[in-house]
Amino acid sequence: MAEATIRDVARRAAVSVASVSRALNGIENVRPQTRDRIMAAVAELGYVPHAGARSLSLARAHAIGVVLPDLHGEFFSECVRGMDREANRRGYMLLLSNMHDDGEQTTLAMRAMRGRVDGLVVMAPHIEHDALARTLPAAIPSVLINCSGEFEARPMIRLDNRASAGAMVDHLVANGYRAIVHVAGPEGNVDARERAEGFREAMRRHGREPRIIVGDFSEEAGEAAAAAILADAAPCDAVFAANDMMAIGCLHALRSAGKRVPEDLAVAGFDDVPLARYLSLTTMRVRLAELGERAVALLVDLIEHKPTRVTKEVLTPELVARATTNARALA
């Protein structure tokens, strides 16, 4: 599809090219209603102003845009650390943007990158495929991490979440745990959904009934899940959280309530953030910094037109067994 021009925007908004130019350059003598109509046309057509288009076609900015759901927490800081290391090695700088859980914010984050970067690394497990496909700029090379669905023209890196969740259940069952509760991530997140599915499949394979509490990947959600488990009469001897931060929150709440881990309840997480090692938390190791490095390496090869085929890479996290899931001393 051909890139939209300023004339296309003018036709869509039913204004002159001069009016579009004034609106895009922030000149005041454009009526608010007209400006709104012009900006709506820009968004609908995915128009990149000429200065940005010239920047992309004639000279590299030597900058990579990184669009993430959040910029806080050890998961994202480790990913960005790896991205920055590889970008610096290849002579590029990073521009970071946060899209939160808002589809409109995602559109704004992508639009803000246009004309400023040579390519994008996008991690959007919480955005549905069609919405993300509409938002991605057609003319900017992109690498997608843990995004929903398939994108034929974009390299993708995905985690094998189902198999990883199954491996954790197998580990817990092998160590004598039977009443396992999964603390899932938010329902609209593809990673959370796949990990919950893997948990259900593995529990049924072991002849156990899956029990799931929905969280939001935060420490507070882990604490709330622990409180719910302790208040419930249903048996529970192990908690498997969909990420380490919820597992850490759960661990803190259980110990604050006088529970011994793992003697009373085992706790396991997912990701292997640095703090997990110091707390001796059993988890699935994602190798977050290496994930970030690989995404940037793929993207720079695309930007520099180096031989590379569009690919989908599936990474399998590694089970790291630590003290929080030691084998039960069964009578």
C-alpha positions as CSV (number, residue, x, y, z in Angstrom):
1,M,0.0,0.0,0.0
2,A,1.3,3.5,-1.0
3,E,2.1,5.9,1.8
4,A,-0.4,8.6,2.4
5,T,0.5,12.1,1.3
6,I,-0.5,15.5,2.6
7,R,-2.9,15.8,-0.3
8,D,-4.6,12.6,0.8
9,V,-5.0,14.1,4.3
10,A,-6.4,17.3,2.8
11,R,-9.0,15.4,0.7
12,R,-10.0,13.2,3.7
13,A,-10.5,16.3,6.0
14,A,-12.1,18.4,3.2
15,V,-9.6,21.3,3.7
16,S,-6.7,22.8,1.8
17,V,-3.2,21.5,1.8
18,A,-2.1,24.8,3.4
19,S,-4.5,24.2,6.3
20,V,-3.1,20.7,6.9
21,S,0.4,22.1,6.9
22,R,-0.5,24.8,9.4
23,A,-2.3,22.3,11.7
24,L,0.7,19.9,11.7
25,N,3.2,22.6,12.4
26,G,1.2,23.9,15.4
27,I,0.3,27.3,13.8
28,E,-2.5,29.0,15.7
29,N,-4.7,30.3,12.9
30,V,-6.5,27.0,12.4
31,R,-10.0,26.6,14.0
32,P,-10.1,23.8,16.7
33,Q,-12.8,21.9,14.8
34,T,-10.7,22.0,11.6
35,R,-7.6,20.9,13.5
36,D,-9.5,18.0,15.0
37,R,-10.8,16.9,11.6
38,I,-7.2,17.1,10.2
39,M,-5.7,15.1,13.0
40,A,-8.4,12.5,12.7
41,A,-7.6,12.2,8.9
42,V,-3.9,11.9,9.8
43,A,-4.6,9.0,12.2
44,E,-6.9,7.2,9.8
45,L,-4.5,7.4,6.9
46,G,-1.3,6.7,8.9
47,Y,0.2,9.8,7.4
48,V,3.9,10.6,8.2
49,P,4.8,14.3,7.6
50,H,7.3,14.9,4.8
51,A,10.2,15.9,7.1
52,G,9.9,12.5,8.9
53,A,9.5,10.7,5.6
54,R,12.7,12.4,4.3
55,S,14.5,11.4,7.4
56,L,13.5,7.8,7.0
57,S,14.3,7.6,3.3
58,L,17.5,9.8,3.0
59,A,19.3,9.4,6.3
60,R,19.1,7.2,9.3
61,A,18.4,8.7,12.7
62,H,20.4,5.8,14.3
63,A,17.6,5.5,16.8
64,I,15.3,2.6,17.7
65,G,11.9,3.1,19.2
66,V,10.9,0.7,22.0
67,V,7.2,0.5,22.8
68,L,6.4,-1.4,26.0
69,P,3.3,-1.9,28.2
70,D,5.2,-0.4,31.2
71,L,8.6,1.0,32.0
72,H,8.6,0.0,35.7
73,G,9.6,-3.2,37.4
74,E,12.5,-5.6,37.0
75,F,11.0,-7.5,34.0
76,F,11.0,-4.4,31.7
77,S,14.3,-3.0,33.1
78,E,16.0,-6.2,32.3
79,C,14.6,-6.3,28.8
80,V,15.6,-2.7,28.2
81,R,19.1,-3.4,29.6
82,G,19.6,-6.0,26.9
83,M,18.2,-3.8,24.2
84,D,20.4,-0.9,25.2
85,R,23.5,-3.1,25.3
86,E,22.9,-4.4,21.7
87,A,21.8,-1.0,20.4
88,N,25.0,0.7,21.8
89,R,27.1,-2.1,20.2
90,R,25.5,-1.5,16.8
91,G,25.7,2.3,17.0
92,Y,22.1,3.1,17.8
93,M,20.3,4.9,20.7
94,L,16.9,3.9,22.2
95,L,13.8,6.0,22.5
96,L,11.3,4.5,25.0
97,S,7.6,4.9,25.1
98,N,5.0,3.5,27.5
99,M,1.6,2.4,26.2
100,H,0.0,1.2,29.5
101,D,-3.1,-0.9,28.9
102,D,-4.8,1.6,26.7
103,G,-5.3,1.0,22.9
104,E,-5.5,4.7,22.3
105,Q,-2.2,5.2,24.2
106,T,-0.7,2.6,21.9
107,T,-1.6,4.6,18.8
108,L,-0.2,7.7,20.3
109,A,3.0,6.0,21.3
110,M,3.5,4.6,17.8
111,R,2.7,8.0,16.2
112,A,5.2,9.8,18.4
113,M,8.0,7.6,17.0
114,R,7.3,8.3,13.4
115,G,10.1,10.3,11.7
116,R,12.3,10.0,14.8
117,V,13.4,6.3,14.6
118,D,14.7,3.9,12.0
119,G,12.7,1.0,13.5
120,L,10.5,-0.3,16.3
121,V,10.7,-3.0,18.9
122,V,7.1,-3.5,20.2
123,M,6.1,-5.6,23.1
124,A,2.3,-5.6,23.3
125,P,0.9,-8.9,24.8
126,H,-2.1,-7.0,26.0
127,I,-3.2,-5.6,22.6
128,E,-5.4,-7.7,20.3
129,H,-3.9,-8.6,17.0
130,D,-6.2,-6.5,14.7
131,A,-5.8,-3.4,16.8
132,L,-2.0,-3.7,16.8
133,A,-2.0,-4.4,13.0
134,R,-3.9,-1.2,12.4
135,T,-1.5,0.7,14.6
136,L,1.9,-0.5,13.3
137,P,3.4,2.0,10.8
138,A,3.7,0.3,7.5
139,A,6.9,2.0,6.4
140,I,8.9,1.4,9.6
141,P,10.7,-1.9,10.2
142,S,9.5,-3.6,13.3
143,V,10.2,-6.6,15.5
144,L,7.4,-7.8,17.8
145,I,7.9,-9.5,21.2
146,N,5.1,-11.6,22.7
147,C,2.4,-10.1,20.6
148,S,-0.9,-11.8,19.8
149,G,-1.5,-13.5,16.5
150,E,0.7,-13.7,13.4
151,F,2.3,-10.9,11.4
152,E,3.6,-12.1,8.1
153,A,5.9,-9.2,7.3
154,R,7.3,-8.7,10.8
155,P,9.8,-10.8,12.7
156,M,8.4,-12.1,16.0
157,I,9.8,-13.4,19.2
158,R,7.5,-15.4,21.4
159,L,7.7,-17.5,24.5
160,D,6.4,-21.0,24.8
161,N,4.2,-20.1,27.7
162,R,2.0,-23.2,27.6
163,A,4.9,-25.7,27.7
164,S,6.6,-23.6,30.4
165,A,3.5,-23.6,32.7
166,G,3.2,-27.3,32.2
167,A,6.8,-27.8,33.2
168,M,6.2,-25.9,36.4
169,V,3.2,-28.0,37.3
170,D,5.2,-31.2,36.6
171,H,7.9,-30.0,38.9
172,L,5.5,-29.2,41.7
173,V,3.7,-32.5,41.4
174,A,7.0,-34.4,41.3
175,N,7.9,-32.6,44.6
176,G,4.7,-33.8,46.3
177,Y,2.4,-30.9,45.8
178,R,-1.2,-31.6,44.7
179,A,-3.5,-28.7,45.5
180,I,-1.9,-26.1,43.3
181,V,-3.4,-22.7,42.7
182,H,-2.4,-20.6,39.7
183,V,-2.3,-16.8,40.1
184,A,-2.9,-15.6,36.5
185,G,-2.1,-12.3,34.9
186,P,-4.8,-10.0,33.4
187,E,-7.3,-11.8,31.1
188,G,-6.6,-9.7,28.0
189,N,-2.8,-10.4,28.1
190,V,-1.7,-13.1,25.7
191,D,1.2,-14.3,28.0
192,A,-1.2,-14.6,30.9
193,R,-3.8,-16.4,28.8
194,E,-1.3,-19.0,27.5
195,R,0.2,-19.6,30.9
196,A,-3.2,-20.2,32.4
197,E,-4.0,-22.6,29.6
198,G,-0.8,-24.5,30.1
199,F,-1.6,-24.7,33.8
200,R,-5.1,-26.1,33.2
201,E,-3.8,-28.7,30.7
202,A,-1.1,-29.9,33.0
203,M,-3.3,-30.1,36.1
204,R,-5.9,-32.2,34.2
205,R,-3.1,-34.4,32.8
206,H,-2.1,-35.1,36.4
207,G,-5.8,-35.8,37.3
208,R,-6.1,-32.6,39.4
209,E,-8.7,-29.9,39.2
210,P,-7.2,-26.5,38.2
211,R,-7.9,-23.6,40.4
212,I,-7.1,-20.1,39.2
213,I,-7.1,-16.6,40.8
214,V,-6.9,-13.7,38.3
215,G,-4.3,-11.0,39.1
216,D,-2.6,-8.2,37.2
217,F,1.2,-9.0,37.4
218,S,1.7,-6.7,40.4
219,E,3.1,-7.5,43.8
220,E,-0.2,-6.3,45.3
221,A,-2.1,-8.9,43.2
222,G,0.1,-11.6,44.7
223,E,-0.6,-10.4,48.2
224,A,-4.3,-10.3,47.5
225,A,-4.2,-13.8,46.1
226,A,-2.4,-15.1,49.2
227,A,-5.0,-13.5,51.4
228,A,-7.8,-15.2,49.4
229,I,-6.1,-18.6,49.6
230,L,-5.7,-18.3,53.4
231,A,-9.3,-17.2,53.8
232,D,-10.6,-20.1,51.7
233,A,-11.3,-23.5,53.2
234,A,-10.3,-25.3,50.0
235,P,-6.9,-27.0,50.3
236,C,-3.8,-25.4,48.8
237,D,-0.3,-26.6,49.2
238,A,1.4,-24.7,46.3
239,V,1.0,-21.4,44.5
240,F,2.2,-20.9,40.9
241,A,2.1,-17.2,39.9
242,A,2.2,-16.1,36.3
243,N,5.1,-13.8,37.0
244,D,7.7,-13.3,39.6
245,M,6.3,-10.0,41.0
246,M,3.0,-11.7,42.0
247,A,5.0,-14.6,43.4
248,I,7.1,-12.2,45.5
249,G,4.0,-10.5,46.8
250,C,2.4,-13.9,47.6
251,L,5.6,-15.0,49.3
252,H,5.7,-11.8,51.5
253,A,2.0,-12.1,52.5
254,L,2.3,-15.8,53.4
255,R,5.3,-15.3,55.6
256,S,3.7,-12.2,57.2
257,A,0.7,-14.5,58.1
258,G,3.1,-16.9,59.8
259,K,3.2,-19.5,57.0
260,R,6.4,-21.4,56.3
261,V,7.5,-21.6,52.7
262,P,7.7,-24.3,51.4
263,E,6.8,-26.4,54.4
264,D,3.2,-25.1,54.6
265,L,2.8,-23.8,51.0
266,A,5.3,-23.8,48.1
267,V,5.6,-20.7,45.9
268,A,6.8,-20.5,42.3
269,G,6.9,-17.7,39.7
270,F,7.8,-17.0,36.0
271,D,10.5,-14.8,34.4
272,D,13.5,-15.1,36.8
273,V,13.9,-11.4,37.5
274,P,17.1,-10.6,39.5
275,L,15.2,-10.3,42.8
276,A,14.0,-13.9,42.5
277,R,17.5,-15.2,42.9
278,Y,18.0,-13.4,46.2
279,L,14.7,-14.7,47.5
280,S,15.5,-18.3,46.3
281,L,12.3,-18.3,44.3
282,T,11.6,-21.2,42.0
283,T,10.7,-19.8,38.6
284,M,10.8,-20.2,34.8
285,R,13.9,-18.3,33.5
286,V,13.2,-16.2,30.4
287,R,16.7,-14.7,30.1
288,L,15.2,-11.2,29.8
289,A,18.3,-9.3,28.8
290,E,19.1,-11.8,26.0
291,L,15.5,-11.4,24.8
292,G,16.0,-7.7,24.5
293,E,19.4,-8.1,22.8
294,R,18.0,-10.5,20.2
295,A,15.1,-8.2,19.3
296,V,17.4,-5.3,18.7
297,A,19.8,-7.4,16.7
298,L,17.0,-8.6,14.4
299,L,15.8,-5.1,14.0
300,V,19.1,-3.5,13.1
301,D,19.7,-6.2,10.5
302,L,16.3,-5.2,8.9
303,I,17.2,-1.5,9.1
304,E,20.6,-2.1,7.5
305,H,19.2,-4.4,4.8
306,K,21.4,-7.3,5.9
307,P,20.5,-10.8,4.8
308,T,17.7,-12.0,7.1
309,R,14.5,-13.7,6.5
310,V,11.3,-12.7,8.3
311,T,11.0,-15.3,11.0
312,K,9.1,-16.3,14.1
313,E,11.3,-17.4,17.0
314,V,9.9,-19.3,19.9
315,L,11.9,-19.3,23.1
316,T,11.4,-21.9,25.8
317,P,12.0,-20.7,29.3
318,E,14.1,-22.9,31.6
319,L,12.9,-24.3,34.9
320,V,15.0,-23.0,37.8
321,A,14.2,-24.9,41.0
322,R,15.1,-23.1,44.2
323,A,14.2,-23.4,47.9
324,T,10.6,-22.2,47.7
325,T,9.5,-25.5,46.1
326,N,11.7,-28.0,47.9
327,A,10.3,-31.5,47.9
328,R,7.7,-32.2,50.6
329,A,8.5,-34.5,53.5
330,L,5.6,-36.9,53.0
331,A,4.5,-39.3,55.8
